[in-house]
Amino acid sequence: MATQNFGIRGCSSAAAAGVAFAAAVGVLVAQQRQSRRVRLSEQQHINLANQQRLHWELLSKALEDPSLAAVLDTHAGAIPPSKYRQLLFANGLYTNALLAYRIGNVNRAELFGHLRHTVQNPIFREYWEATRSARASLVADSVEARVGRMMDNLINDLDEADTDEWWVVGDPPE
């Protein structure tokens, strides 16, 4: 005669199935959250790239038309138009390098190496000095402020270096 046993074994199977179901739901929720984070990160990179494109379009118009460049001039005309166009172009170079870092195309050490090369140009150095007051208003822990401080330190190290071998000056950040 067969005995029906609904006791502990029956509960164990149901409990195990419930635990497995809960674990599966937990894994799915975690995967959804991770997928959402990835989509948000990708969207942020797209937004940054679109902003950079718009920035370059506006700078290009200012580079082509001195009357538009005058709208961007915060130096009350103290900088000659041809020099001002050079500074606008330097801004485009810097913001492009900053974007490459922000979206992960280059790491901090690679950005450092690129900017160490860029600051060898005296016009870029003029741009950097002319925009010091604008950088002073940045939120201290923002990416742009941290990169700005890295640049300031690099320029200081280069100015104080006892070597003409600029490519070895400064410690690339980790």
Secondary structure as UniProt FT lines:
FT   HELIX           8..64
FT   HELIX           66..72
FT   TURN            76..77
FT   HELIX           81..102
FT   TURN            103..104
FT   HELIX           108..118
FT   TURN            119..120
FT   HELIX           122..130
FT   HELIX           132..136
FT   TURN            140..141
FT   HELIX           143..160
FT   HELIX           166..168
//
